[in-house]
Amino acid sequence: MDIEKVFYVGRQFGSYQAWQEIFEDYNKKNNQVFTIWDCHLLNESSNIDQSIIDTFKYSYVKFKCKFGPSRGSQATQRQTSTCKMNCPSYFLISLKNFRYFEITGLHLEHKYHEESKLVRLHLVVLFRTVQCRFYECIPEVNKLTKEEEIMIGKMLKLNADKKQVQVMIQKELRKIVPLKKLHNINSQVNSGNNDLEAVVQLLRDSYRADVHIYKDNETSTCKGIFFSTEEMRSDFKKWPEIVFLDGTYKLTNNDMTLMIFLVEDGTGRGEVAGLAFLSTEERDVLEWMLNTFKKLNLTVSLKFIKYFDTNWHNIREDWCMYSVLKNSLGNTTNNRLESVNGKIKQVIKKNSSMTIAIKNFFIWYASHKTTNLLRTAGQFLKKPNLQFDPDDAEKKYIETLSQYASAKSK
């Protein structure tokens, strides 16, 4: 392609997009990179029709070679480096009569950066040596599209290894992206905050959770956030016989403890019934958390509660068997919840912001519910191959109860 036949003073372009398509195609084919050095945006305040602004965007744009003149650094003591090598090449396009762009100035010859086109670099990709031009290492050449950044962001959000992502980008997208760029994308997609209003809004709007806040009476600082979804409260209503409670630490960067209420379903698996973030485990905070859980999960009338508190709660040591573990459905430890905590920590990374911790918790929660559903379905879709007499009592138990419950009844 003869550049002088493509670009010359006086050539016209019907829109900025028309100019951009031809200009970018030429640069890509000839290993050249130009950046905007100076420009003037059109705006409505100048009484210019919006259609003109959309079509042309600028009144003029001056493009200079990436290796063009330096803007004059003020650095003295600090050692710096620059890609500016005083290359004189440039293009100037100007809007004429609000009808078309015209090339009003140019210098086509490049100087002083011949290395940008030389084959010098050898990269090893999937055990194959690939020759790569220095030109292909220029950031502007490897600029990711918005769609590509979104795709890469989703991969990084799933904790994909950055080096593997880097190799995938080079192989699939034919772009060389530094790890620093991937770190920046990762920071963007995993950014969050600890603002109380943002946390409450996230829980209510995104997850339809019932949220309760406990604040210090004197300082109004948040001491606790309790939340549960309709599904969690429904699980407690189905299986209220025993509740496990435990806290896990260092998940958030503001040192709040994640407290988890867990119930045991009919197949012996744990189901989350509620959660709370606590800034401290002082008595008033724990009492608030427990009372909030009780209020949200009332399964009996207030009249019965009053009767129970008056006649039975005060003498609970005389009749309650919890102290000898006869009313815990065979659970003698909190290992069930400890196991859940360990799995949650595989998804929520240490020192996450509150909003990121909540988002990642609900990712784990969705996976947890799906896994429990599949395991439960497996128990009901398959029957054990056991031989019983028609009137055998054990046969009736197995046919009526879940495998877990029938095993407990033996």
N, C-alpha and C positions, 0 to 999 in steps of 0.2 A: 504494500500500500504506500503510495506516494503522499507523504504528509502535506506537501504544498498544494496538492489537489483537494485534500480534505479540509485543511484549515488555511484560510487566507483572509486578509483584511477585507471586509465588505460582505463576507458570507453571512446569510441570514438564517434564523431558526424561529419557527412559529411558536415555540413555547420553551420554558426552561427544561422541561422533561425531554423535549426533542434534542436540545443541546446536550443534556446530560447523558442520554443513551449513546450518542455518537462519540462523545468525549471519553466516557468510561470504557467503551468497547475498544477504542484506539489505544488507550493507556494499557489496558489488559494485554492486548496483543503485542505491545511494544515494550512491556516491562517498565512502564513509567508511572510515577505517582505525583499527582498535583494536589495541593491543598488550597483552600480559600485563604487568601492573604488579606483581602479587603473587599467589602461589599456594602450595599445599602438596601435594606428591606423596604418593600412597599408597605404602606399601612393605611387603614381607613381614615385616619385623621387628616390625610392629605386629600380627602374627597375623591378617592379613586374607587371605581366600581369594584365590588368584591370579585367578580368574575375575572377581572384583569389581575388582581392580586393572586388568585388561585392559579392562573395560567403562567404568570411570569415570576412572581415571588420577590424578585430583586429589580432595582433600577439599574444597577451595574454590579458585576462581580469580577474581581481580579484573582486569577489562579496563578500560583507560582510553584515551581518544582519543589518537592519536599526537601531537596538538598540545595535550596536557593539561599538568598542572603540572610544573614543573622539579624535579629532585631536589636542586637547590642546588649549583651548581658552586663549587669552591674557587679557580677561576682569578682571578688579580689582574692581573698585568702582561700576560699573553698575551691577544691578541684572539681571541675565539671566537664561534661562532654556534650557535644551537640552534633546533630546530623546536618546542620547548615554548613554548606561548603561553597557558597557564593555562586551556585549555578545560575546563569542569567535567564533561563527559559521561563516564559510566562505566557498567559492568555488573558485578554481583557474583553469581556462582552458587555454591551450596553443596550438598554431598552430604547427603541426608537419609536416615538409617536404612540406608545402603548400598543404597538401592533406586532412587533417582532424584536428578537435579539439580533444584534449584529456584532461580529468580531471587529473591534475598533483598535486593537493592538495585540502584537504577539512577538515572541522570539522563540524560534523553533529549536535552536541548537542547544544541546546539553553539554556541560563541561564539569570537570573536577570530581566526578563520582562514577567513574567507569566500573569500580568494584561492585556496584549494585547489580550489575548484569553478569558477573563472572560466575562460573561454576566453581565453587570453592568448598561447599559444605557437604559432608556425607552423613546421612542419618540412618540409623538402624531401626527399621520398622518391621516387627514380626519376623525378626532374624534375616531380613533382606536388606542389603545396603542400597540406599536410594540417594541418587544425586539430587541436590536441592540448591537452587540459586539463592544468593544473598537477597535478591529481590523478593523472594517468597517469604522472607523473614520480616519484611517491613510490616508493622502493625496495620496500616491502612489496607494492605493487600489481603490481610487475614481477618478483616472486620467481620464479625458475626452478624447475621441478620437477626431481627427481632424474634422470628420464629425459631431460629437456631438457638438463641440464648434461652428461650422458654424451654425448649427440649432439654438442653444441657442443665438448666436449673432444676428440672424435674428429676433428672438423674442424680444430681448432687444432693437434692433433698432426700433421696432414698439412700444417702450415705455411700454412693458409688465412689470407688477409689479414684482420686483425681488424676493419677498417672495413667490409669487405664482409660479414663475419659479423654485425656489428652491424646493418646494413641488412636482411639476411636475417631476423634475429630480429624486427625491427620489422614487416616485411612478412608473414612466415609465422606468427609466434607472437603478433603484436599486443602485443609488450612492448618497452619502451624500456629498454635495458640500457647502462650507461656502459662506456666502453672499459676503465676500471679493473677492472670485474668480469671482463671477458674476459682481461685480463692475469693476474688471480688464477687463473682457470680454467686458463690456459695454463701457469702456474707449477706448478699441482697435477699436471697430466697429464704435464708434462715434468720433474718433479722426479726426482732420482736421488741417488746418493751414490758415494763412492769407497772405501767400506769393502771390504777385501779379501775377507772372508767372503761379503758380499753379491754381489760380482762373481763369485766362484767358484761360488756357489750358483746364480746366474742362468745361467751358462754350462752347468753340469751338468744342472740341472733343466729349464730351458726349451729348451735347444738340444742337449742330450745330447752336449756337447763333452768331449773329453779335455783336461784342464787341468793344466798344470805351472807351478809357482811357483819363482822363484829369489830367495833372500833374502840379504842381506848377513850374513856370518858374525859380525860384531861387533855390529851394531845390530839385526839381524833385520828391517830394513826391506825392503819388496818392491822388487826391482830389475828383475824381469821376469815377465810372464804369457804363457805360450805356450798356444794352444788350437787345436784342429782338430776337425772333425766326421768321422763315418764317410764321408760323401759327399766331403769334401775329400781324405781319404786315398785313397779309391777313385779319384778323378780323377788323383792323382799316380801311382797304380799303373798306370793306363791310359796315361798320357803322361809318363813319367819322363825323357825324353830331354834336356830343357832346363828349367831352373828360373830364373825371374827373381826378384830380391829387391830391394826398395826400401822406404824409410820415408817416411811423411808426417807432418807436424807440426801442432801447435796444434789438434788435434781435441778434446783433453781439457783440463779445467781444472786438472789436476795436472802438465801438461807432459810427459806420457808420449808417446813416439813409437810410432806404429802401423807395424809392419813386416809386409809382405805377401809371402808366397811364392806365385808364380804359375807355372802350367805352360801350355803351348800344346797345345790339343786338335787332333784330326784335321781340323778345319775352319779352323784358324788363329786360333781365338779363345782368349782367356785364361780359365783356370779357377783359382780360389783353392784352394791346397793346404794353407795353414796361415797363422796370424797370431800376432803377438806384440806386446804392449805393453811397451816398455822405458823405464825411467827414465833410462838413460844408455847411450851406445854405446861403453863401454869394452870392452877386449879380452875380459875374463872373461865379461861379459854376452853379447857376440856369440857367443863360443865355446859358452856354455851353450845359446843359442837354436839354433844350427846343429846341435849334437849332439842336442838334443831332437828337432828335425825329422828327423834321420837315424834316430834310434832308433824313432820312430813310423812310419817309412816304409821299413823294411828290406824289400828285395825279393830279396835273395840270402842265402845261408847265411853264418853266422859263419866257417866254415872258408874260404870263398872270400874274405871280407874280410881275414882274416889273411894268406892267400896274396897277395892284391893289395897289401896294405900292405908286406909283406916284399920282394916281388920287383919291383913296378912303381911304387908311389907315390913312392919315393925317387928314381926316374929319370924322373919324369913329363915333364920338360922335353925329354927325348930323343925321346919318342914322341907326346906330346899335341899336338893341333892347335888347341887353343882360342885360343892367342895370335895365330893368324892367321885366326881366325873361320871355320874350315872345318868346324866341328862344331856350329854354332849354328842349323841349319835356316834359314839366311838372315837371322837376327836379328843386326843389328849395333849396336842401341841398346836402351835400356830404355823406349822410347816406349810400348810396349804396356802396361807397368805404370803408367807416368806417366798414361796415359789412364784406366786403372782408378782411380787415386788421385783424379783430377779428378772422376770420376763419384761416387765415394764421398763426396767433400766436398760434393756437392750434396744429400746426404741427412743426413750427420752435420754438424751445425752446429759452428762453432768454439767451443772452451771448454765442451764438454758434460761432464757428469759421466760417470764410467766406465760406469755401468749404462745411461745413456741412449745413449752412444756405441755400446755393444754392441748394444742393441736396434735402433738405427737401422742399424747395419752389417748385421744379419741381414735387415732389411727390404730394403736394397739387394741383398743376396746372393740373396734369393728372387727378386727382379725380374730380376737378372742371369742366374740359371739359367734362368728362364722365357724370357727373350729369346734366350739361346743355343739352347735347345731348339727354339724356333720357327724360328730361322734355319737350324739343322741340318736340321730336318724339311723346310724348303723346298728344300734342296739334294737330298734323296733323293726327294721327292715330285714333283720336276720334273726333266726331262732336257734337256740342251742340244740344240737342233735343228742337228746337224752331220751332214754326209754323209761316210761312210767306206766303203772297200771292206770286205767281210766279214772278211778276214784282217788288216786294218790293225792294227799294234801300238798306235798311239795310241788307237784305238777300245777296245781291251781295257783299257788303262790307265784311260780315262774311266769305263768300266763297272765297274771293280773298285775304284777309289779314289774318295775324296771329290774335289770340284771343286778344293779347295785343294791337296790332295796331288798330283793329276794335273797341275795347273799347275806345281808344283815339279819334277815329273819331266821336264818338257820340256827 
